[in-house]
Amino acid sequence: MYRYLLLLLVLTISLTSCRNDFEFESNVGNLAFSKDTVYLDTVFTNTSSSTYTLKVYNKSDKNISIPTIKLANETTSKYRLMVDGMAGQIFENVELLAKDSLFIFISVTAQVADTNPSDFLYTDQILFGEETHPNHQKVELVTLIQDAYFIYPGRIQNPDETYTYDELNLGIDEDGNPIRIRGRFLEETNPINGDELHWNNTKPYVIYGYAAVPSNKTLIVDAGARIHFHSESGLIVANNASIHVNGSNSTTATLENEVIFEGDRLEPNFSETPGQWGTIWLTQGSTNNQFSNLTIKNATVGILVSGNDGTSTPTLVMENTQIYNCSNVGILARTGNIEGRNVVINNCGQASFAGTFGGSYDFTHCTFANYWPTSNQTCVVLSNENLSETSETALTKASFKNCLLYGSNNFSLSLIKVGSVFNYNFNHCLIKFIDFSNQFSNNPLYNFSNSSLFEDCLIAVNQISNTPDFKDARNNELIIGENSAAKGMGNYTYSTFNDILNNSRTNPSDIGAYNFIVFD
């Protein structure tokens, strides 16, 4: 039996070896493509794009060989291709089976000087067959190249061909070792960028590593400035240094006067992706920091406040400030001293605002939402617990007036008291606190009937009552509608300034950063 099977196998091999299944004929003009034009999203000058995909189909019943696949500008092109796993710009005799397809991967690194000066578009074509062939086909490639100021640490090449980069000294760790981070101080007379302590709106800024404001200096950010941070990058404001973000109200959908801090990935798929860069770090002793009409997006921690300047004046004053999509915390303050008006925070992995190690905080007409898609995030955390010290750190003040605290979790407020000095007050606020199991019913910190702690507040004790009626909270549209429980429930005494959209507040005023509107 075994001999018969072996004979059958030999016969089958001999017959199939005579077949010519993989004979290819040269063919031009009968291909189909997934796209007629590949638009590579905006990139900064001299910065590599993401990789984009073009799919090429052979819909015929014959195996074909494409004589050439190449870029029209050939080796001078700034585009890069990968065809069948091979990188290059010109490919010959590319085989494609009947009814099969192949992927072409495309990327680009170009300069503004390479673009059309009227629209800053850099273009090329992928040609299938020579242009002289009457049936040749092509796919267009289009990329917008944007000029920018680049701020990055210097580097020195070592003998082993590695690099040593400029670093900032952040102090000493518990073991007495220096804490260093890749970055450098901003310069008033940088040979390339000019005055790096004055960020204007003529073109974007792209930060690699951490840019630091030197002691006794102030970083001025003009209205309309766009600041982009690379992965593991951010901004540090040193001891006795300051930052003034001078955004103003915008009149168009382009937010022409808003200052925006975000990552450097410009593709639409990254526009709302959390954790793309580090933080804006106001270190211990930084002073007179001012944020106006500022949006911070997609950071790890939006603003990290380490201590205060030791005076009774707020170390940070914020107005019309929005913080979205932080993988950890929107504002993380440790013994901070902050005053905020029209602050809006949403979609943060742990908390929208965390006032830890005590401190002093005063917020009016702010919206602290949190619709991060997990079950353990919250909106506001207040704590005087200091895990690294034996003594308590006083929470001298935590005042919330006409503020809205609401998210996808049942508890929008977390209070952690250690020791005696823990001063907080919520006045005319809407607070979500659904305690189904009554685990906090005997906790005096959450005694919502105590008017010295919670004065004329609305408490959402279930999913139906006292809802804010946000327009689209998961997509950071936190304006409230006409059915909002916050409508007309604010204390007009505190409504001495316009809402975050620069609309006048009426009497009675609405809770939160926005006046209500009638949704379409």
Secondary structure as UniProt FT lines:
FT   HELIX           2..17
FT   TURN            21..22
FT   STRAND          25..26
FT   STRAND          31..33
FT   STRAND          37..44
FT   TURN            45..46
FT   STRAND          52..58
FT   STRAND          64..71
FT   TURN            72..73
FT   HELIX           74..76
FT   STRAND          79..83
FT   TURN            84..85
FT   STRAND          86..88
FT   STRAND          90..96
FT   TURN            98..99
FT   STRAND          101..108
FT   HELIX           112..114
FT   TURN            117..119
FT   STRAND          121..128
FT   TURN            131..132
FT   TURN            134..135
FT   STRAND          137..146
FT   STRAND          149..151
FT   STRAND          155..157
FT   TURN            159..160
FT   STRAND          163..165
FT   STRAND          167..172
FT   TURN            174..175
FT   STRAND          178..185
FT   TURN            188..189
FT   TURN            191..193
FT   TURN            196..197
FT   STRAND          198..199
FT   STRAND          205..207
FT   STRAND          210..213
FT   TURN            215..216
FT   STRAND          218..221
FT   TURN            223..224
FT   STRAND          226..229
FT   TURN            231..232
FT   STRAND          234..237
FT   TURN            239..240
FT   STRAND          242..246
FT   TURN            253..254
FT   TURN            256..257
FT   STRAND          259..263
FT   HELIX           268..270
FT   TURN            271..272
FT   TURN            274..275
FT   STRAND          277..282
FT   TURN            284..285
FT   STRAND          289..297
FT   STRAND          299..306
FT   STRAND          316..326
FT   STRAND          329..348
FT   STRAND          351..364
FT   STRAND          367..370
FT   STRAND          378..383
FT   TURN            387..388
FT   STRAND          395..401
FT   STRAND          404..407
FT   STRAND          413..416
FT   STRAND          425..427
FT   STRAND          430..433
FT   TURN            436..437
FT   TURN            439..442
FT   HELIX           444..446
FT   TURN            448..449
FT   TURN            451..453
FT   STRAND          454..455
FT   STRAND          458..460
FT   TURN            465..466
FT   STRAND          470..472
FT   HELIX           473..475
FT   STRAND          477..481
FT   TURN            482..483
FT   TURN            485..488
FT   HELIX           492..494
FT   TURN            500..501
//
